[in-house]
């Protein structure tokens, strides 16, 4: 399988964002993040083509980034937590500082 990513991705463990939120207020879990986009996990289904705003929250402040949902699929079926979806969001503009800020 060929990796089509245009930039390096950092795993959630490498990124030091305290939290991420899909505006207007739905918390999401970061799977990985790069300059061009992010992979998130959420209990809510995301619809490809939908415009979104993601807010990345760190101890020193937050950053809001606009993007578009590229794909969404069921990631897990958990009896206690329900359905978990994994969605890819492509940023409208490359976020050169986002990955760097996340590792400071």
DRENNU-912079 format. One record per residue (C-alpha): residue number from 1; residue in three letters; z, y, x negated. Coordinates in nm, 4 decimals, always signed. Layout:
   i  aa        Z        Y        X
 NUM Ala        Z        Y        X
...
END
This chain:
   i  aa        Z        Y        X
   1 Unk  +0.0000  +0.0000  +0.0000
   2 Unk  -0.0938  +0.3436  -0.1330
   3 Unk  +0.1621  +0.6236  -0.1289
   4 Unk  -0.0066  +0.9263  +0.0322
   5 Unk  +0.2761  +1.1711  -0.0320
   6 Unk  +0.1769  +1.4949  -0.2011
   7 Unk  +0.5224  +1.5611  -0.3454
   8 Unk  +0.8267  +1.3760  -0.4713
   9 Unk  +1.0763  +1.2762  -0.2052
  10 Unk  +1.4509  +1.2771  -0.2589
  11 Unk  +1.6617  +1.0242  -0.0734
  12 Unk  +1.9453  +1.1388  +0.1495
  13 Unk  +2.1877  +1.0262  -0.1208
  14 Unk  +2.0231  +1.2535  -0.3772
  15 Unk  +2.0090  +1.5545  -0.1471
  16 Unk  +2.3369  +1.7359  -0.1036
  17 Unk  +2.2747  +1.8888  +0.2358
  18 Unk  +2.5935  +1.8580  +0.4389
  19 Unk  +2.3997  +1.8157  +0.7616
  20 Unk  +2.0650  +1.8628  +0.9300
  21 Unk  +1.9985  +1.9752  +1.2837
  22 Unk  +1.6909  +1.9744  +1.5008
  23 Unk  +1.7084  +2.3085  +1.6802
  24 Unk  +1.8464  +2.4021  +1.9237
  25 Unk  +2.1371  +2.1767  +1.8275
  26 Unk  +2.0631  +1.8050  +1.7967
  27 Unk  +2.2130  +1.6560  +1.4777
  28 Unk  +1.9843  +1.4268  +1.2789
  29 Unk  +2.0341  +1.2019  +0.9764
  30 Unk  +1.8198  +1.2688  +0.6695
  31 Unk  +1.6382  +0.9649  +0.5302
  32 Unk  +1.4429  +1.1524  +0.2646
  33 Unk  +1.3108  +1.5004  +0.1966
  34 Unk  +1.0325  +1.6589  -0.0066
  35 Unk  +0.8451  +1.9872  -0.0416
  36 Unk  +0.6009  +1.8964  +0.2327
  37 Unk  +0.8199  +1.7252  +0.4876
  38 Unk  +1.1199  +1.5205  +0.5866
  39 Unk  +1.1950  +1.1789  +0.7336
  40 Unk  +1.4815  +1.1884  +0.9838
  41 Unk  +1.6681  +0.9470  +1.2068
  42 Unk  +1.7871  +1.0457  +1.5526
  43 Unk  +1.8905  +0.8912  +1.8841
  44 Unk  +1.6259  +1.1055  +2.0585
  45 Unk  +1.2576  +1.0141  +2.0706
  46 Unk  +1.0317  +1.2649  +1.8945
  47 Unk  +0.6804  +1.3244  +2.0222
  48 Unk  +0.3992  +1.3526  +1.7640
  49 Unk  +0.2399  +1.6963  +1.7653
  50 Unk  +0.5587  +1.8679  +1.8845
  51 Unk  +0.6520  +2.1883  +1.6995
  52 Unk  +1.0134  +2.1820  +1.5735
  53 Unk  +1.2606  +2.3853  +1.3706
  54 Unk  +1.4915  +2.1957  +1.1357
  55 Unk  +1.8073  +2.3569  +1.0056
  56 Unk  +1.9426  +2.2211  +0.6769
  57 Unk  +2.3115  +2.3004  +0.6283
  58 Unk  +2.4869  +2.3133  +0.2914
  59 Unk  +2.8352  +2.4333  +0.1938
  60 Unk  +2.6867  +2.7665  +0.0751
  61 Unk  +2.4670  +2.8365  +0.3774
  62 Unk  +2.1726  +2.7046  +0.5723
  63 Unk  +1.7932  +2.7073  +0.5677
  64 Unk  +1.5669  +2.6830  +0.8746
  65 Unk  +1.2184  +2.5350  +0.8354
  66 Unk  +0.9381  +2.5089  +1.0926
  67 Unk  +0.7243  +2.1983  +1.1165
  68 Unk  +0.5400  +1.9491  +1.3316
  69 Unk  +0.6334  +1.5908  +1.4210
  70 Unk  +0.3735  +1.3630  +1.2603
  71 Unk  +0.5013  +1.0260  +1.3784
  72 Unk  +0.7996  +0.8576  +1.5398
  73 Unk  +0.8965  +0.4924  +1.5714
  74 Unk  +1.1939  +0.2824  +1.6740
  75 Unk  +1.4074  +0.2266  +1.3649
  76 Unk  +1.6898  +0.0205  +1.5147
  77 Unk  +1.8255  -0.1277  +1.8336
  78 Unk  +2.2023  -0.1179  +1.8066
  79 Unk  +2.4260  -0.2494  +2.0896
  80 Unk  +2.6930  +0.0157  +2.0216
  81 Unk  +2.4742  +0.3160  +1.9227
  82 Unk  +2.1645  +0.2441  +2.1289
  83 Unk  +1.8072  +0.3068  +2.0137
  84 Unk  +1.7591  +0.4908  +1.6833
  85 Unk  +1.4260  +0.6602  +1.6116
  86 Unk  +1.2800  +0.7496  +1.2745
  87 Unk  +1.0483  +1.0488  +1.2709
  88 Unk  +0.8405  +1.2248  +1.0071
  89 Unk  +0.8123  +1.6034  +1.0172
  90 Unk  +0.5494  +1.7893  +0.8166
  91 Unk  +0.6584  +2.1422  +0.7199
  92 Unk  +0.4298  +2.4335  +0.8116
  93 Unk  +0.4669  +2.5665  +0.4569
  94 Unk  +0.5593  +2.3810  +0.1396
  95 Unk  +0.9282  +2.4247  +0.0656
  96 Unk  +0.9367  +2.4425  -0.3134
  97 Unk  +1.3049  +2.5377  -0.3241
  98 Unk  +1.4314  +2.3072  -0.0506
  99 Unk  +1.4597  +1.9926  -0.2636
 100 Unk  +1.5978  +2.1936  -0.5534
 101 Unk  +1.8608  +2.3624  -0.3358
 102 Unk  +1.9628  +2.0242  -0.1993
 103 Unk  +2.0562  +1.8890  -0.5416
 104 Unk  +2.2622  +2.1850  -0.6683
END
